Each structure stands twice: as structure tokens, then as C-alpha cells.
Amino acid sequence: MPRLPCSLLPLLLLASPACFVDDVPADDDGGVPAGGKADDGTAVRAGRSHVGDAVIAALDATAPGEYGRTWTVSHDNRLDGAWLVQTPPASHWGQPATALTLPARCSSGASCDLDFGLRTCTVDTDCGAQGRCVALAATTRAPGQTPRRLCAGHSDVALLDELHAMLTSARTVVDLTSLQPPDGRYEAALRNAITWLGASGRAVKVRLLFGAFPVQGEVDAKAALARLTRDLPASAKVTVSVGNYRSSNLPPSWNHSKIVAIDGATALVGGHNLWTVHYLDNQPVHDLSIRVAGAAARDGHRFADVQWRWTCANRSWVTRLTGSVAAFTWSRGAVSDRCLSDTVLPAAAAAGGDVTVISAGRLAWVDAQDDGNQADLALVAMLEAAEASVRISQQDIGPVKVPVLGLPIGGWNVEALDAMGAAVLRGVDVHIVVSSPEAQVGGLGPSQAPYANGWSLDEVADEIAERAAAQPGAPRGAALDALLCRHLKVAPLRFSGDDTFPGGGAPGNHAKLVMIDDLAFHIGSQNLYPAGLTEFGYIVDDADAAADLDASYWQPLWRQSSRLATSGVTCR
């Protein structure tokens, strides 16, 4: 795949292939799985469906030496409770944009929580016509503290309380990776969770690793650390490290994975960034993440380990000046440039589940190996295995375009498009939901919140049609057109009959879902268009979980979005 100059678009959420840099550090429970052992100690076996079989076979044939680094298989995982985190919440499907619960924001006054920027309240009427008065758990800073009641919005509980609950459950180690440090209410929630851990007396190591855009300065990691440890007393036993990195090659690469991993036992992985306006306010972008309990959570820590090790090994006076690689640690009230490159996980404990998860990551070009892009192989293998249906929800399929000029940066993901085109020829229904070109969020305008790469729905469909026509033995003329018109559909994301938000701009899609035959699905940080960043995701091979996802997410998504679907210009 072509490498894109991602540095030209620092606000876009990009994704693509990767490379690991060092051997995965051994855990205190006996070390790295190898020699055909899954992370839970069971023998690596075929997935529970032909889709999982295909993914494991492709990875094992191409990169067996990467097992335990860029890809791992575990079978003891659980998907508990509300394991699928979708925002805006599922209750919003079919509802007009005006029905969205909006936060009552504030910046001063006695009735304003200044950290969260939300109005305090007692009852819903304190929050205005669309408001909701919520006891927000993310406001607590110590065990047993009563949550403050705030005028929260549609996704504050689903995201802020979820993050706060996960971090405060930690006993030994927290890993969090994201594109950028948290802002606004996200920052307040994470700071409170870290403060809560400090007040608990637990000796927890917290590592937060972000991408370093070329426009960021060296103080970014240090400043983020200062904000997140603002309320920690010097007596706290917790240790907090914040780092960021950008590779030195051209085009550069940086972290785009979104992982919250706790004690090697639970993890939240997906597409959600830590941006308040984009996710929590009046024009939210749509996104998906998945919460998993079990051995797959350990893979999130290991992926963070490899990134941290590269970060720690590549700091120099040059990177300090450019802000490309930095790391700082808070411990006992003092801040140093200590870099925590490895973490020691508690001994693995049986999770009591039976869900198969294939962890798949890519490190892009943070080192010279350029052989750790197994997530790319896994996604293509999923598409190639389809026998009945391909369901895709993504920001876009086409490559990023240069703003204003409209010129594409690099090419399309030919391997994925070939797999989609070949699937259509086999009679597989390929249904895709992307952002429409005018998508934007938060009222920020397309230059600040571009959740589409600039391709029309017809252009996306036509590109897949061209790849279908290029397949060996593909039919021609009317026969090919009939297959495409029947089996290929590309639709813009919609929640209801509304095509725009009240303030203008179409809803944006930031999910990274690929579901095959209603049996297995991928949710993570990686888009299907090339981008060249560090990514991580879970492929869940479980028919029951896929059925839950289909019912709670895909069916309402397709019901609202398919009214505007196209199969390309030929089908008109």
C-alpha cells in the first residue's frame, strides 16, 4: 500500500499497516506465548467460524514469528453487559437530531463545575428543555465520594463514566493509548480517576501514550502530565507516565490506536478519541468501541509495551526540540523524564468465558523492520472469506484528499477493494456505510472536523466496481452490472430521516467495523483507507456476539442509512 503524507492532515483520524520493534516483554506469569500457544495457554486452533479460520491461517502462513506481538489468539474472553460502546447511544437510532440530549455548558459562576464545564443541577428542569440532570460518577476523586449532579449530555455517562470506572478498578497497571491527550470533560474524568487511584492507596502504574502530530511542541506530554496529576498529593503511591511519539521517516507515522487496558484483565478498544466537542456536544460524530474481559486484554498491554519501548529508545536532544518523541513521569510529587518502557502484569487468571478474539495490530513505520502490519492481512483475509455478507461501517473507503485542492494523497487500498469486488462476483452482499462528503461535527467546520475524505458515494461504489471487473474471469457488460446493482450498496451514515444537524453539516462516521457473514467482526482503530499509522483492534469470532452487534447496531444503522444508498453510476 502507498504511504501517505499524514503530516499534511493533523486533525484527520488515519489508519494503516505497522511494524513491531522489539520482542514482547515477558510477563511475570511465565512469559510470551509462543510455539503455537494462545495467550490463555490453550493450543492455537482454528477459529469458531470459517472467517476466524481464514484470518488465523493467513497470519500463521505469513507471519508466524509475529505471534504474541502483532497478533494473538485467545479463547477465554467474555463480553459482559453493555460490551458494545456506541455513541451517540443506541437509543438515538430513529430519533431526530433535535431529540439528542444536550449538555448545559458553562464557564463561570457558582452553579458551574469548572473542570467539566457543565452546570450543576438538582432536577432535569435545571438543565433546560433538552437537558438531563445526572449524578456523574466521573466527578468523584476518592473512594466513597458522592458524585456531583451535572447537566450532562447524550454520551457523558457512556464515555466518561465508563473510562472513570475502568481506571478506578485498576489494582496494578493501566495502559491508555490514543491519538491525542484528553481535552475538556475527558481530561476532567481521567484526572479524577487518577486522583481517585491516588486516594485509594494503591500502587498503580498508569501509562498514557499519544501520537505526536508535526504541529505539536515538546511540552505536550509534559503539559498533559501536569494537567492529569494536578490533584495528586505527593504521598500518592500511583505512578503516572505520559508520552508521545512520531517516527522520523517521511512521511512520518504516529499512534492512532485507542486502547484502555486494565490489569491484563479488561480492555476497551475501538475508535473513540478523547475529544469533548467531537463526541459529547451538540453535533457528535458516530463511533464504536468494544469492552472485553479475558486474555485479549493482555494483548492491549503488550501492544502498548512495544510502542513505549520504541518511544523510550528514540528520545534525544533533537526529538526534545522538535517534540517528536517525549516522555515524562510523575512519582511522589516529582516529575522527571523517566520512561517506563515495560510493564509487569499480574498472573493471568481464567476469565471464565468462551469467546475467541484475534488481536491484530500494526506499528506502521516506527522502526526499520516494516514487517509488523498484520492487521492489514487480517482485514483482507476477513473480506476474502465472505460467503454471504460483508457489512462495513467506516469513515471513508477512499484515500485522504488535500484540503481545498481535492487531490488524493496516495492510492486506494487495492487489496481490500479487490476482496470486496471478488465478493460481489461470488454473490456476496457488500453493504457499506460511510460519511457523506459534507460530514462534520461539533459545528467546527470541515477544516477542523473532517470526518470524510471527500469521495462521493458513487465514486466509492465505482472504485469497487472497477476492481470487480479486474478480477480474473469476471463477467462483462450487463452481467457484471446486474451483480453490482444487486449486491453492492454504499450509503451515508444517518440516524433518522434528518440529513443534517440543526446547525448544518451531516453526521460523521468514525466507526471501524467489518462484519463477515454475521459470524465474526473487527472493531478497532484501523480504517480501510491507507494512512500509515499505528493501529490495534479485536476480531471477535463468535456468532452470538455478532448477532448482538447486528441487532443493536447494524440493523438500525442500515435501516436509517440505506434510503440514500447507491450501487454506482452504472446502476442508475
N, C-alpha and C positions, 0 to 999 in steps of 0.2 A: 504494500500500500504506500502511496506517496506520503511524504512527511509534510505537514502543513506548517506554515509560519504562524504558529498560535500566538506569538508575541504581538501580532498586529491587533488581536482582539481580546484584550484582557478581561472583558466582562462576559465573554461567552463561556458557556459550560461545555467543555470539549472532552472528547474521549477517544482512546485507541490503544494499539499494541504496547508491550512492555518488556523489561528485562530485569531479572533479579541480579544482585551484585555479589552476595556472599552466601555461604552456607547458612541455612536457618539455624539459629542458636538452639542448643539442646535445652529442653525443659528439665525441671527437677524430678519429673516422673519417668525419666528413662530416655528422653531424647527425641530426635526427629523420626517420624515414621519413614521407613524405607523398606526396600526389598519386598514390595507387594503387600504392605500392611496399611490399612486405613487408619485414620487418626484416632479412632476409638479402639484400635487394637485388633479389629476383625480383619479377615482376609479381604483384599480388594476383590470385589466380584462385580458382575455385570449390574448395570442399573436396573431399577424395577420396571422399566419400560424399554422399548426399543430405542427411545430417544436418549435415555441415560446410557444404554449400551453403546450407542454411536459416539457419544461425547467421550466416554472413557476410552473406547477403542482408538479414537483419533488422537487423544492426548497421550495415551500409552505408546502408540506407534511412533509418534513424532517427538515426544519429549519425556521419556520415562525418567530421565535424570532430574527433571524439574519437579517430580512428585515431592510434595511437602514444602515446596517453595512457591511456585506459581499456580499449582493446582493440587488439590487434595480431595479425597472422597471419605465421607463418614456416614454411618448408617443409624446412629442412635439419637438423632435430633428430634426435638419437639417443636411444634408450632402452637403456642399456648394463647388462649384468649383472643384478643384483637391483634393477631400477629401481623396482619397486613395493615400498614400505616399509609392511608391515602388522604391527601389534603388537596382542596377542601374536603371535609369529611363526607362519607358515603351518603349521609342524609341529604346532601345538597343536590344529588342527581335528580334531574327533572324539575328542579326549583328555579325560578327566575333569579337573575343576579341581584335584584332588589331584596330578595329574601335572605341574603347572606348576613349572618350575624357580624356586625361591625364593632371594633373596639372603640371605646371612648378615650381618645388620646389626649394627653395634656403635657405641659412642660413646666408648670409652676403652680403654686397655690397649696393651701393646706390639705385640699382633697385630692392631691396628685401624688401618686407614687413615682418619685423622680427617676428611680432606676428603671422601672418598667415603662414609664411614660404613659401610664394608664390612670384613669380616675378611680379613686376609691369609692366604695358603694356599700349599701346595706340591702337594697332590693333592686330588681331589674329596672324599675322606673327611674332610678338614679342615673341610668346609663343611656337614656334617650330611647327613641322609637324602636331602633333595631338592636338595642344593647342587651347584654346579659350579665348579671352580677354573679361572679364565680369566686369560690374560695380556691385560689390558685396555689397549688402545693409548691410550685416553683418559687414562691416568695419566702419559703422557710429557710433559715440559715443554721438551724441547730435541731437535734432530735427533740421531739415533743413540742416544738413550737407550733402555734396555731397559724394556719395560712391566712394571708390577708385577702379580703374580698375586693376584687378589682373588676372593672368593666371590660372583660376580655372579649376577644373576637372569636371567629369561627374555628380557628385551629390552634389557639393558645394552649388548650388542655392537651390536645392530641400530640403536639410537638414539645412544648416547653415542659409540661408536667412529665411527659414520657422521658425526656432527657434527664430531668432532675431526679426522677425515680430510679433510673438506671445507674446514674453516678452515685447516688447515695446508698445504693445497695452494695457497693464495692467493699470488699474486705482487704484486698491486697493490691490490685492493679487495675487501672483504667487506661485504655487507649482510645483516642479520638483523632480521626483524620478527616480533613475537609478541604475544600478549595480555598477558603479564606477564613480568618478568625471570625468569631461571632460578633454581631452588632446588635444594638438596641435591646429588645426583650430577650433575645437569645443570649446575649452577653450577661444580662442580669440573672437569667436562670442558671447558666453554667457557673457563674461566680458564686451564687448562693449554694449550689450543690457542692462546690469545692470548699466553701466556708463551712457547710454542714459536716463534711468529712473531717475537717479540722476540729470542729467542736465535738465530734464523736470519739476522738482519741485514737482512731485507727491509724496505723502507719501505712497509708495507701500511696502508691506511686501513680501519679497522673501524668500522662504524656499526651500532648496535643500537637499535631503536625499538620502544617498547611502548605499550600502552594505559594511560591514567590513570583508574582507577576513582575515583568520587567519594570513596571512603573512604581513598584513598592520600594521603600527605603529600608536600610539596615535596622532601623529601630522598630520595625513592625513586630517582630517576635518579642522583643524586649518590652515594647509598649503593651502588647496584648497580655503578656505575663503579668505586668504591673496591674492591669485592669482586673484580671481574673483572680489575683491574690490580694486584692485591695483590703479585704476584711479578715484576712488570716492573721491570727496572733502569732508572735514569734515562738510561742510554746507548742504550736500545732505540729504533730508528727507527720503530716502529709507532705509529700514532695511533689512539686509541680514543675514540669518542663514544657516549654513551648518552642517549637522550631518551625522553620520554613525552608524550602529549597527550590532551586531552579537549576537545571543542567546547563553546562557551559557550551554545549554544541549548538549549532544553528541548523534548523530552528530549535529553540530550547524546549524543554519539557518540564512539567511540574506536577504536583499531586492534584488529582481530581477525584480520588476515592473518597467515599463517605462511610466511615466505619465508627461505630461506638462499641467497643468490646470490653466486657467486664469479667475479671477473674477467670478467664478461659471458660466461662460457663454460659454467658448470654451475649448476644450481639445484635445490633441494629445496623443494617446495611441497605443502601439504596441510593436514591438520587437527591435527597433533601440537603440543600445547603443551609447555612446558618445566617440567613438574611431576613431581617424583620419585614421590611416593606414588601419584598417579593412573595413572602409566604403567609404573613399574618394580618395584612391590612385589607384595603377595600378592593383591590384587583389582584387576587392571588394567582400565582402560577400553579398548575396542577402537578403533583408528584407522587411517587410511590417509594416506600421502603418496606423492609421485611424484618421482623424480630424473630430470632432463632435461639433456642436453648439447646445446648449439646456441644459435641466435639467441633462442629463447624465454627463455633465462636473462637476456638484456639487458632484457627487459620487467620482470623482477623488480626490477632495479636502478632502472629508470625509475619504477616504481610507488613504490619507497622514496623516490626523489628528490622526488616530488610531496608525499608526506607530510612529509618532512623540511623542505621549503621552507615548508609551512604552519606546522609547529612553530616554525621559526626566526622567522617573521614575526609570530607571535602570542604571544611571550613579553612579559610586562610585570610590574610590581610586584604586580598583582592575581593573575596566574597563579602567581607565586612564592609568594604567601601561601596560595593555595588548592591548589597542587600540580597544577593542571590542565594546564599546559604547562611543560616544563622540558627543558633540555639541558646537558650538561657534557662536556668533552673532556679526555682525558689526553694529554699530549705532553711527552716528555723529562723525565718525572718530575713535571711540574706539572699541576694541574687548574684549568681555567678554565671560564667559561660560554660559550666559543666554540661556535658552532653550525655544523656542516658541512652546509649545505643542498643542495649539489650534489656529484656525484662524476664523475670523468672515467674512462671505461672504456678499456681497451686497444682498439686497432683490431680490428674484427670479423674473425675468421678462419673459413674454411669448416669446419663441423663434420663434414662427410662423411656426414651422414645424409639420410634422405628422409621423415621423419615430420612431418606437418603438425600444428602446435599453434596454437590460438587462445588467446591470453592474454586473460582477461577480469577486470576489476576494478570495484570500486565504492568511493567515498570517503565515502558517507553524507552527513553534514551538517557536514563540517569547513569548509565555505565557503558562500557565499550562492548559488552557481550552481544547485545541486540538479539538475544535468543529467548527471552522470557515473556513472550507475548501470547501465552497460552489461552488467554480469554478470547482472543480473536479466533483461534482454531475452534474453541468450544462453541462459540456462537454460530459459526458457519456449519459445524457438524450438526447442531440442532436443526438448522434450516434444511440441510440436506437429508435429514432423517424423516421429514414430514411425510405423512401418508394421507392425512385427511384435512388438516387445517394448520395455518400459520396465523397467529394473532400478534400483531406488533403495535405497541404504543411507544412513541419516541418523539423527541423534539423535532427532528427532521431526518431525512434519509440522504439528502444531497449535501455536498461539502459546503463549508462556510464561504460566503462571498465577501469581498472587500466592501466595506460600507461606502455608500454614495456611488462608487464605480460599478458595483454589481458584478465584479469579476470573480469567478470561483478561485479559491486558494487550493490548488491541488485537484485531484480527481475524486471520483466516486469510489465507494467500497465495492470493487468489482466482484470479489469473491462472494460477498453476501448477496449482491444483485443477481449473480449467476445462479446461486442456490434458490433465490426466490423465483426467478424465471423458469428454472428447471422444475420447481414445484408446481407452477401453473400448468406446465406441459403434462405433468402427471395427473392433473385433475384435482390438485390440492387447492382449497380456498385460501387465498392470501389476502387477509384484511389488515389494513394499516391505518392507524390514527396518528396524525402529526399536527404540529401547529400550523395554522394558516399563515401566509407570509406577513400579514399585518399584526400578528400576535405581539403583545407587550403587556407588562404588568405594572401594578403599583402607580399608574399614572406618570411613570418616569420617562416615557417616550422610547421609541425604537432604538435610539443610540445608547441608552443606559440599561435597557432591559430587553435585549433582542432574543426572544425565545423561538425564533425561526431563522433559517439560514438564507431565506429569500427565494425559495423554489415554489412554484405553483403546484397544486395537486396534480394537474395534468403532466407537468414536467417530471414529477416523481414517477407517475404511472408509466409514462412513455419511456423513461430510462429502464425500468424493469422490463417493459415490452421489448425493447431493443436487445436486452440480454437474453430474453427468452428466445427471440428469433435467431440469436447467435449460437444456440445450443445445437450440438450435433443431432441431426435427424429431426430438427424442429419442422413442423408443418409451415406452409406458406399461405399467404393471401387470406381468404375468408375463413379457412380452417383455424389459422392462428388467431385471427381476430375474434372468432367465436369463443375460443378458450380464454383469451384475455378478458373479454367482456363478461364472461360468466364467472370467472374465478378470481380476478384481481380487482380489489376495491381500495381506494385511498381516500380517507375522509379527514376533515379538520376537526380538532377537538372542540366539542360543545358539551355544556352541562344541561342545556334545556333548549327551548325554542329561541332563546336570545342568541344573537350572533356577536354581540359586543357587550362590554360593560357599560353601565350608565354614563361613565366619564369618557367613553371611547376606547378603542383597542379591543381586539379579540382575545379570548383566553389563551394562554400559552400552555404548552405541554412540555414537562421536563422529566416524565417517566422514562424508564429504560426497561421496558418489558418485551420479552419474546416468549410466547407460549406455543407449544407444538402439540397438536393432536389432543388437546385438553388433558395431557398426561404429565408434562414437565414444563417448567418455565424458568426464565432467568430474570432476576431483579438485581440491579446493581447501579454502578455509576457510569457504565460504558454505553455510549451512543453507537448507533450503527453507521454513522458517517466517520471518516478518518479524522483524527485530531492529534494523535501522538502524545497523550498524557498518561499518567499513572492511574490505573483503574482496578476495581475489585467488585466482584459480585457473587451471588449464590445461584446455582442451578438446582432447583428443587425437583426431584424426580419422585413424585408422589401423586397418584390420581386423586385422592381425597382433597389434598391441598389445592390441586389445580381446579377441582370442581368448586371449592370455596372461592377461589380467585375469580373464576368465570362468573359465578353468581353475584358476588358482591362488587365486582369491578368491571370485568369485560362486558357483560351483557348490558348494564346501564350505560356504559361508555358508548358502546356501538349503537344502542337504541337512540341516544341523543345525537350522535355524530354522523351516522350513516345517511341521514337525509341529504347530506351535501356531498356524498361520496362520488368519485369518478373512477372510471377504468381507463382513462386516457382519451386523447382526441379521436382516435380511430373508432371508438365505441359510440361516438356521437352521431 
